[in-house]
Amino acid sequence: MKSKLAAFETFCAELYPHELDYLISIQQFQKDENLKILNIIHFNSKNPENRLPFDKSIDKRTYSYIKTWIQENLEKIDVDIFYAWLSEIEKSIMNDSIQSDQEIELLKKMDEVLPTSYYFMKFFRVLQHYRDYLIVRNRPRNYAIVSNYLDRFKTNYFNSQQLNNKMNEAAEKVIFKKIWVAEEFETWEKLFSDIYYNDSIDGYTRYRALVRLTILYYTNREFDKLRMVYQHLDIQFKRDVFYSKRILANYYANRAMMHSKLNELDEAENYGFLSIRYRNSDYLFYLINLCDVLLRQGKNEKALEVMVASFPELKKSGNLYYRIGFVSFYVKTLVANNQCAKAIDYADGFLNAYKKEIFEFRWHLFFTNYIDALFHGEKYSKIISIVRRYKLIPKEKQMKETPQYLPIIQLYHRASEYMEGVINSEGLKQAFIQHINEIGQNRFRHKRVLEVLKTIESNLPDIVQEVIRENRIK
């Protein structure tokens, strides 16, 4: 029988822990029942597998009040809702159709929106349009009020504008240039860090700096540094600085990836499930990260269950980058669940349908998982054929001078050549050693290479164990 509080329980299950942290900090309830309910929601948000039941003896109107209170207080600080409202106001101004109630609300917001507010820059520009609107209509009173705000905060606006321009110039170098000297890394790190930690500037500019700092640290595998940044960000999310469900979901996904890279898999799983509570345009990306963590924990059936349940989202997505990522991990998940034949068939079909797109977006991810499936299925000659046909080894070697370089395809290819009698055991051993030496001393890359060698080991135990032992791979 459906619970009388089913709708309320569903609503609460979608709330994020940081949302509840914030709500707990601002509540001023006079009724004990209200705080009791909020505390249960707070506990359940952090313990989804061990939820406490709600007291059904409490009047349903109290639950209705709490739901409304939560919605209203989160909407007040939601930067996405504010941006949508601001865009509508801007459209009305530009179309000469702004209504008096909109003007009253816009003027009120001047008392609330400060240079530290998330969308301060957007608000400032809308007010500039509104001032132009007022002057040609000869409305000196409102014009004076708006001009005073613009004059008062113009230095803050231009400072934020300059910082964004600097970040725009740096972004291309950080994102597209895959390697740089230490001095360059330190330059970008200082720029983005100085902006993010500066709580006297607007939240949008600070968050843009955070995103670029995250990319910088990921690109260079500086995950311990990233942890320190996220520990600071965690505190900000318990306040009203950067709040929206979209931003929180992104934060949880990034934390899941970070903990995964640090091999803190329980934490990674926790944040991974949090990231997919809210279905936005990045949902498939977040889901892929979660499934990767589940596979690494040996929760293969759970990973497959989550992926299969998300096929409707896959069909709706037009983002080929995410689709290729999803398919690659679906193939990997099928292999982990001993469904190699199905994995190979699915990968074959996808390659035939999206060959051009795979090479444009995520060829290395797709082919490493496809070849892994073929290796598990003992299709060694097919691996050699595919590697040769698509010139995968030269493509992989082009990545050699980047922090992302991993000779995974080359490892599988050499092992397949050995299994087909193309090279002998000594040749295979020397090839493995060469590829291990190529990746340097980075522990994250060593861990990934070890995972591949462990896969190969099932067919070549003696050679792989000797290589691992002699090169002290851990």
JOZIUR-V192991 format. One record per pair of residues at least 24 apart in sequence whose ideal C-beta (glycine too) atoms are under 10 Angstrom apart, sorted by the first residue. I is the first residue (numbers start at 1). GAP is how many residues later the second one is. Records with the same first field share a line. If there is no record, write none. Layout:
I = GAP + GAP
This chain:
3 = 50 + 51 + 53
4 = 50 + 52 + 56 + 59
5 = 48 + 49 + 50 + 51 + 53 + 55 + 58
7 = 56 + 57 + 60
8 = 29 + 33 + 46 + 52 + 55 + 56 + 58 + 59
9 = 32 + 35 + 42 + 44 + 45 + 54
11 = 30 + 52 + 55 + 56 + 59 + 60
12 = 25 + 26 + 28 + 29 + 30 + 32 + 33 + 39 + 42 + 51 + 54 + 55 + 58
13 = 28 + 31 + 32 + 35 + 38 + 264
14 = 31 + 231 + 263 + 264
15 = 26 + 27 + 29 + 30 + 55 + 59 + 230 + 262
16 = 29 + 30 + 58 + 221 + 227 + 229 + 232 + 233 + 235 + 236 + 258 + 259 + 261 + 262
17 = 25 + 26 + 27 + 28 + 29 + 30 + 31 + 220 + 221 + 231 + 235 + 253 + 257
18 = 27 + 216 + 217 + 218 + 219 + 220 + 221 + 224 + 225 + 230 + 233 + 234 + 256
19 = 26 + 51 + 54 + 55 + 58 + 218 + 219 + 224 + 226 + 229
20 = 24 + 25 + 26 + 50 + 218
21 = 24 + 25 + 213 + 214 + 216 + 217 + 218
22 = 51 + 52 + 55 + 215 + 216 + 217 + 218 + 219 + 221
23 = 43 + 46 + 47 + 50 + 51
24 = 214
25 = 213 + 214 + 215
26 = 47 + 50 + 51 + 213 + 214
27 = 39 + 42 + 43 + 46
29 = 36 + 37 + 40
31 = 27 + 31 + 34
33 = 24 + 25 + 26 + 29 + 30 + 32 + 33
34 = 24 + 28 + 29 + 31 + 32 + 35
35 = 31
36 = 26 + 30
37 = 25 + 26 + 28 + 29 + 30 + 32 + 33
38 = 28 + 31 + 32
41 = 25 + 26 + 29
45 = 229 + 232
46 = 224 + 228
48 = 222 + 225 + 226 + 229
49 = 224
73 = 167
74 = 166 + 169 + 170 + 171
76 = 36 + 164 + 167
77 = 41 + 162 + 163 + 164 + 165 + 166 + 167
78 = 40 + 162 + 165 + 166 + 167 + 168 + 169
79 = 38 + 39 + 40 + 124 + 125 + 128 + 161 + 162 + 163 + 164 + 165 + 167 + 168
80 = 38 + 39 + 163 + 164 + 165 + 166 + 167
81 = 162 + 163
82 = 27 + 30 + 31 + 35 + 36 + 37 + 40 + 41 + 162
83 = 35 + 36 + 39 + 40 + 121 + 161
85 = 24 + 34
86 = 27 + 33 + 36 + 37 + 39 + 40
87 = 32 + 35 + 39
89 = 34 + 37 + 38 + 40 + 41
90 = 32 + 33 + 35 + 36 + 37 + 39 + 40
91 = 35
92 = 38 + 41
93 = 33 + 34 + 35 + 36 + 37 + 38 + 39 + 40 + 41
94 = 32 + 35 + 38 + 39
96 = 37 + 40 + 41
98 = 31 + 32 + 35
102 = 28
103 = 27 + 30 + 31 + 36 + 39
106 = 24 + 36 + 40
107 = 35 + 38 + 39 + 42
109 = 40
110 = 35 + 36 + 38 + 39 + 40 + 42 + 43
111 = 38
113 = 36 + 40 + 89
114 = 39 + 42 + 88
115 = 37 + 38 + 40 + 41 + 42 + 44 + 45 + 85 + 86 + 87
116 = 40 + 82 + 83 + 84 + 85 + 86 + 87 + 90 + 125
117 = 85 + 86 + 87 + 123 + 124
118 = 84 + 85 + 86 + 87 + 88 + 89 + 122 + 123 + 124 + 125 + 126 + 129
119 = 83 + 84 + 85
120 = 33 + 36 + 37 + 40 + 81 + 82 + 83 + 84 + 85
121 = 35 + 36 + 39 + 40 + 43 + 80 + 81 + 82 + 83 + 84
122 = 80 + 82
123 = 26 + 30 + 34 + 79
124 = 25 + 26 + 29 + 30 + 32 + 33 + 34 + 36 + 37 + 78
125 = 32 + 36
127 = 26 + 30
128 = 26 + 29
156 = 44 + 45 + 46
157 = 45
159 = 39 + 41 + 42 + 43 + 46
160 = 35 + 41 + 42 + 44 + 45 + 46
161 = 44
162 = 43
163 = 28 + 31 + 32 + 35 + 38 + 39 + 42 + 43 + 45 + 46
164 = 31 + 38 + 40 + 41 + 44 + 45
166 = 25 + 26 + 29 + 43
167 = 24 + 25 + 28 + 38 + 41 + 42 + 44 + 45
168 = 40 + 44
170 = 39 + 42 + 46
171 = 37 + 40 + 41 + 44
174 = 38 + 39 + 41 + 42 + 45 + 46
175 = 37 + 40 + 41 + 44
177 = 42 + 225
178 = 41 + 42 + 221 + 223 + 224 + 225 + 226 + 227
179 = 40 + 41 + 222 + 223 + 224 + 225 + 226
180 = 39 + 40
185 = 31 + 32 + 34 + 35 + 37
188 = 24 + 25 + 27 + 28 + 32
189 = 24 + 27 + 28 + 31 + 33 + 36
191 = 25
192 = 24 + 25 + 37
193 = 32 + 36
196 = 33 + 36 + 37 + 40
197 = 32 + 35
199 = 37 + 42
203 = 33 + 37 + 38 + 39 + 40 + 44
204 = 38
206 = 27 + 30 + 35 + 36
207 = 26 + 29 + 34 + 35 + 40 + 43
210 = 26 + 32 + 41 + 44
211 = 39 + 43
214 = 36 + 37 + 40 + 43 + 44
217 = 41
218 = 36 + 39 + 40 + 43 + 185 + 186
219 = 183 + 184 + 185
220 = 183 + 184 + 222
221 = 40 + 182 + 183 + 221 + 222 + 223 + 224
222 = 181
223 = 34 + 35 + 36 + 37 + 38 + 39 + 40 + 41 + 221
224 = 34 + 37 + 38
226 = 28 + 29 + 31 + 32 + 35 + 36
227 = 28 + 31 + 32 + 34 + 35 + 37
229 = 25 + 29
230 = 24 + 25 + 28 + 29 + 41
244 = 34
245 = 32 + 33 + 34 + 35
246 = 32 + 34 + 35 + 36
248 = 26 + 27 + 29 + 30
249 = 25 + 26 + 27 + 28 + 29 + 30 + 31 + 33 + 34 + 37
250 = 25 + 28 + 30 + 32 + 35 + 36
251 = 24
252 = 24 + 25 + 26 + 34 + 37 + 38
253 = 29 + 30 + 32 + 33 + 34 + 35 + 36 + 37
254 = 32 + 35
256 = 30 + 33 + 34 + 36 + 37
257 = 28 + 29 + 32 + 33 + 35 + 36
259 = 34
260 = 29 + 30 + 32 + 33 + 36
261 = 183 + 186
262 = 182
263 = 33 + 180 + 181 + 184
264 = 29
265 = 28 + 29 + 31 + 32 + 33 + 34
266 = 27 + 31
267 = 26
268 = 24 + 25 + 26 + 28 + 29
269 = 24 + 25 + 27 + 28 + 30 + 33
272 = 34
273 = 33
276 = 30 + 34 + 37
279 = 31 + 34
281 = 36 + 37 + 38 + 41
282 = 37 + 40
283 = 27 + 30 + 31 + 33 + 34 + 39
284 = 26 + 29 + 30 + 32 + 33 + 35 + 37 + 38 + 39 + 41 + 42 + 45
285 = 32 + 34 + 36 + 37 + 40 + 41
286 = 36
287 = 26 + 27 + 35 + 38 + 39 + 42
288 = 34 + 37 + 38 + 39 + 40 + 41 + 42 + 44 + 77
289 = 36 + 40
290 = 39
291 = 35 + 38 + 39 + 41 + 42 + 45
292 = 33 + 37 + 40 + 41
294 = 39 + 42
295 = 34 + 37 + 38 + 40 + 41 + 42
296 = 40 + 155
298 = 38
299 = 37
300 = 32 + 33 + 34 + 35 + 36 + 37 + 38
301 = 32 + 35 + 36
302 = 31
303 = 26 + 27 + 29 + 30 + 31 + 33 + 34
304 = 26 + 29 + 30 + 32 + 33 + 35
305 = 28 + 32
306 = 27
307 = 25 + 26 + 27
308 = 25
319 = 42
320 = 34 + 36 + 37 + 38 + 40 + 41 + 42
321 = 36 + 39 + 40 + 41 + 44
322 = 39 + 40
323 = 27 + 31 + 34 + 35 + 38 + 39
324 = 26 + 30 + 33 + 34 + 36 + 37 + 38 + 39 + 41 + 42
325 = 36 + 37 + 40 + 41 + 44
327 = 24 + 27 + 31 + 35 + 38 + 39 + 42 + 43
328 = 30 + 34 + 36 + 37 + 38 + 39 + 40 + 41 + 42 + 44
329 = 36 + 40
330 = 39
331 = 35 + 37 + 38 + 39 + 41 + 42
332 = 33 + 36 + 37 + 38 + 40 + 41
333 = 36
334 = 35 + 39 + 42
335 = 34 + 37 + 38 + 39 + 40 + 41 + 42 + 120
336 = 36 + 40
338 = 38
339 = 34 + 37
340 = 32 + 33 + 34 + 35 + 36 + 37 + 38 + 39
341 = 32 + 35 + 36
342 = 31
343 = 26 + 27 + 29 + 30 + 31 + 33 + 34
344 = 26 + 29 + 30 + 32 + 33 + 35 + 38
345 = 28
346 = 24 + 27
347 = 24 + 25 + 26 + 27
348 = 25 + 26 + 34
351 = 35 + 39
355 = 35
358 = 32
359 = 31 + 36
363 = 27 + 29 + 32 + 33 + 46
364 = 28 + 31 + 32 + 35 + 40 + 41 + 42 + 44 + 45
365 = 43
367 = 25 + 28 + 29 + 41 + 42 + 45
368 = 24 + 28 + 38 + 40 + 41 + 43 + 44 + 80 + 84
369 = 39
370 = 39
371 = 37 + 38 + 40 + 41 + 42 + 45
372 = 36 + 37 + 40 + 79 + 80 + 83 + 84
374 = 38 + 42
375 = 36 + 37 + 38 + 40 + 41 + 44 + 77 + 80 + 81 + 83 + 84
376 = 79 + 82 + 83
378 = 38 + 41 + 81
379 = 37
380 = 32 + 33 + 35 + 36 + 37 + 38 + 39 + 40 + 41 + 42 + 79
381 = 35 + 36 + 38 + 39 + 41
382 = 34
383 = 26 + 29 + 30 + 32 + 33 + 34 + 36 + 37
384 = 28 + 29 + 32 + 33 + 35 + 36 + 38
385 = 31
386 = 27 + 30
387 = 25 + 26 + 29 + 30
388 = 25
397 = 41
400 = 38 + 39
403 = 36 + 37 + 39 + 41 + 42
404 = 41
405 = 33 + 34 + 35 + 37 + 40
406 = 29 + 32 + 33 + 38 + 39 + 42 + 43 + 46
407 = 24 + 25 + 27 + 28 + 29 + 31 + 32 + 38 + 42 + 45
408 = 27 + 40 + 41 + 43 + 44 + 47
409 = 43
410 = 24 + 25 + 28 + 42
411 = 24 + 25 + 38 + 41 + 42 + 44 + 45
412 = 40 + 43 + 44
414 = 42
415 = 37 + 38 + 40 + 41 + 42 + 44 + 45 + 48 + 49
416 = 40 + 43
418 = 38 + 41 + 42 + 45
419 = 37 + 40 + 41
425 = 35 + 37 + 38 + 41
426 = 37
428 = 28 + 32 + 35 + 36 + 39
429 = 31 + 33 + 34 + 35 + 37 + 38 + 41
430 = 37
431 = 36
432 = 24 + 28 + 31 + 32 + 34 + 35 + 36 + 38 + 39 + 41
433 = 33 + 34 + 37 + 38
435 = 32
436 = 31 + 32 + 34 + 35 + 36 + 37
437 = 34
443 = 31
446 = 25 + 26 + 27 + 28
447 = 26 + 27
449 = 24
450 = 24
